[in-house]
């Protein structure tokens, strides 16, 4: 089985399997595989068949069944491949396809037992951590290889896999009824390693080049970019959820007041159909200003908190946090707990609960 985007001069036939091939009895659906003659039965108590495809490509034929949990995160695949690829190549292709839909993928365990090749990976996609397991049995009948794959959120993976075993059978055998590795033990060990890493904070020290200051970032907050020009230097970081971003920086600017600087920053923000809406502006004196804004966006509104303070006669210090409005209080708490400039937390002495009250009426 080869990835579609790696095929050249490919003639592919994708056909939704016709209703005449299905036998329906109550909540049970039964299909007979074209490549093996085996029956695939889906009870429909917890999983439903999304769709099936038959792929014709220069080096063989693939027959694939895709299923999804009704009330959970589980997704299953059963596929048969009559082609020249080895199980290792098939798994490489499947992992490459899966990785393209994730923001992070890590191989936990991979290998072969007798004629079965397998891989278990952890992934992060759409702010959800999960596991993906693939097993390919070679030459289950003639030249046909069989793939069984299952993915789900970390907290639901084993439970959802259990439902899939209850709901789905292949030639009378439960779906992934006897994987060649002890998935429960491997997942448990991986979760323990993650817990140990989380208990050991990772500290990242970032020295500014434009202004004599040092940013200390402690996990789970993570630095993801550092920008420097002749007049501006900023360090960007995000929260553990990935839903909130923050920055701290220094700007060389001769504006007379912090309010002037803040107004310029907001007016230069990328704008969609509507400009940012000012929800609150606190100006204590010429050297300090704090603003709260609602920024419309096609993917949803974001709340943005910005503070500008004078660092010295030539530089202004800028601090900002942006997050979905409903999550702003919690995200601000995490980001400020994990970031310090020269030993002082970002947004020090700011009462987030009080400042962010304006969001409730927005």
N, C-alpha and C positions, 0 to 999 in steps of 0.2 A: 504494500500500500504506500503510495507516494502522495505527498502534499500537493493539493491542486495548484498552489502558486509556484510549485517547482516543476510542473510538467510543461513541456513545450510541444507545440503542434498537437494539442490534446483534443481528442473528440470525446466528450463526456455525455452520457445519457443519465439524466436524473429523473426517475419516474416514481411518483407516489403510488404505492402498491394499491391495486384496485380493491374495491369492497368485496368483489366476488371471491377473493382469496381468504376472506375472514369468516370465521365461524363464531357467532356471538351467542352466548348462553348466559343470560343475566349479566353479571358484572365481569364475566370472563371473556377475553379475546384470545383467539388462537390463530397462529400463523405458521405456515410451513415454509422453511427456508428453501429458496431456489438452489442454493449452492450445496447444501448438505442433506436436504430432505428432512431435517430435524424440525420439531415443533417448538415454537416460542410462545409460551402462555403467559398472559398478564391478567391478574385477577382484578386490578383496579381498586383495591381497598386503600392503598397508600400511594401507588405510582400509576401513572397513565402514560401510554405511548404517545409521544409528540408527533413523530413522523419517521418514515423509513425511506431510504434511498438505495438505488442500485447505481453503481458507478462503473462505467466501462472506460478503461484507459489502455494505452499501448501494451503494457506488460501484464495485464490481467483484469480481474473483475472484483469489485467490492460490494458487499451487501451490508447495510448498516441500519441499526435500530436505535432510536434515541428516546429515552424515557425521563420523566420528571416527577418529583414528589408532589403530591397534591397540596400538602400543608407544610412542607419543609424545604430545605435547601438542596436535597439530594438530586443528583442527575446521573443517570446510568446510560451506558452504551453497550450494545452487543453487536459485534461485527464479524463477518466471515470474509476472508480474503483468499481468492484463488489467483495468486500471482507469483512473481519470482522474488519478492522481497523476503528477507529473513525477519524473524520476530524482533531482533534488535533494531533493524531499520524501521519497522512499523512503529515501535515505541518511540524512537527518535522523532519521527514525523508527528506522532500524536502529541508528544511533549512540546514540540516547536509550535504546533497549532494552539495548544493550550496556553503556552507562555505568552503568545501574542495578545491574549485577552486578560493578562494579569499585570500587576505592577511589580510583583516579586514572585520568584519561583525558586525553590531550593530542593534538590534531590536528597531525600532522607535515606533511602535504601534502594539498591538496584542490583539485579543479578539474574541467574538462571538456576532452576532446579529441574533436572531431567530435561524434558522437552518443553518446559514452560519458562518463559522469560517475563520478568516483572519489574515494576518501578513504583515507588511511593514517593510523592513529592508534597511539600507544603507550599501554599500560595497565598497571595493577597490580591483580592480583586474587589473593586467597589467598596473599599473600607471594610471588607470581611476577610478574616483568616480562615483557611480551610485546608483540606487534604484531597489529593487526587491519586487513585490507585489504578494501575493498568496491569493486566495479565494477558499474555498471548501464548496460547497453546499451539504448537506446530503440528501440522498434518493430522488434524483430528479425524478427517476422513479424506482419503486420497491426498491431494495437494493443498487442501483447504486449511488455513489457519483460523483459529477462533480467538477473538479479542473480547474481554470483559473489562469494562472500565467504570469507575464510580468516583464522583466528587461530591463534597458537601462541606458546610461550615464546620470548623474545628469542634465546636460544642455539640454538633449534631451528627458528626460523621458516622460513628459506629452505630448509633441508634437508627439513622436513616438507612444504613447498609443492611441492618437487620430487617427493616421493613421491606427492602428490595428483595431479600432472600425469601421472605414470606410471600411476596406478590408475584415473583417472576421465576419461571422454570425454563430450562433449555434442554430439550429432549428428556424431560422428566426430572432433571437435576436442578436444585436451587441455584439461582444466579449467585456466583462467587460463594458457593456454599462451602468450599474447602480451599481457600487461597493457599498458595505455597509458602507464605510467610504468616506469622502470627501478628495480624494487623493490630489487635488490641494491645499487645505487648510493645510493639514498635511505636505506636501512637502515644502510649503512656510514657515511654522513655523520652520521646521527643518533647512532650508537654513538661516533663520534669526538667529537662535541660533549659527550656524556655523560661521556666519559673526561676531557675538558678541564675540565668542571665539577667532577668528582670530585677532580681534582688541585689545585683551588683551594678550600681549606676556607672554609666560611661560618661566621663567628663571631657569636653572639648573646649580648649582655650583658643580664642581667636584674637590675635593682636591687630588692632587697627593701624593702618599705615599713614593715614592722612591726619590723624589726631592721636595723641598719646593716651590711649585707653585700651582695656582688654575686656572682651566678652567671654564669660564663662557659661557654657551650655551643658546641662546635665540631663541625661536620658530620664524619661522617654522623649524629651524634646530633642529634635534633630536639626542640625544646620544643613541647608541644601544649596545655598549659593552665597557668593561673596563678590560684591561689585565695587570697583574703585575707579574714580576719574580724578581730574585735577581739583574739582570742587566738591565732589560727593563720594562718600564711602558708606556702603550699607551691607549688613549681614542679614540673610534671610533664614528663617527656621520654621518648622511646622510641629504641630502637636502629634501625639501618638496615634490619634484617629485619622490624621491627615486632613481633617475638615477645617482646621484653623491654621492660618499662616501669620507670622509675625516678622517684624524687622526692627533693627536698631541701627542708627547711622549718624554721621556727622556731616553737616553742610556748611561750606564756606560761603557766607552770604552777608551783605551789608544792610539787609532790611532792618528798619529801626525797632520793630516789635515782633514778638513771637506770633501774634495774631496775623501779621502780614505774611509771615513764612507759612503758617498753617493754611491760610487762604490760597496761597500759590500752589501748595502741594495738592490740595483737594481739587482745585481747578484743572490741574494737570493729570488727574487720574483718568485712565481709559474709561470712556463713557459709552453706554449703549444708547437706547432710544431716549432715556431720561438721565439727567445729571444726578449725582448724589444728593440725597435729601438731608439737610442738617437737622438733627434731632436735639442737639444740645451743644452749647459752646460756653466754656468756662474760661475766663481771662482774669487771672489774679493781678497781674501787672504786665509791664512791657516785656518781661523776660520769661513768661510762662503762659501757655495756652493749651487747652485740652478740648477736643471736639469729638462728637459722636455722630456718625452718619449712616444712613441706609443707602446702600449702593444697589440699584436694580441690575439684574442680569438675566440672560436667557436661561441659565441653568438654575435660577433661583436668586432671591435677594441675599445680600451679605451685609452684616453689620461691620462697621469699621471705626475703631477708636484710635485717635492720633493725639500724641502729646509732643509739643515743641517747647524746649527749654534752652536758655542760653548756656553754652558750655564755657565760652570765654569771649572777649570782644570780637573775635573773628569767626567763631564757629557756633552753630546751633546744633543741639542734639535732638534727634527725631526718634520717637518710639511709636510703633503702630501694631495693632492686632486686628485681623479680619476673620470672621467666622459666621456661620449661619445664625440668624438672630436668636432662635430658640436655644442654641448651644453656647451662646456667647459667655455667659457667666462661668460655666465650668471650664471652657477652653481658656479663658483669660486666667483662671486660677492655675491651670496646669502650666501654661506658657510662662507666667511670671515666677512660678515656683522653680522653674528650671533654667532661668536666665538671670544673669547678674552682670552689671558693668562696674568693674573695679570694686566688687564686693557688695554693690547695692542692687537690689532687685529692680527689674524694669517696672515702670509705673508704680514706684514706691509711694506710699502714702495715698494711693488712690483707692477709694471705696467702690469696688466694682458693682456691688449690689445696688448701691445708691445711684451711681452714675448711669447704670444700664436700665434704670426703671423706665426711661423714655421708650425703650424698645417694646414694652408691653402694649403701648397704645399705637404703635406704628402699623 
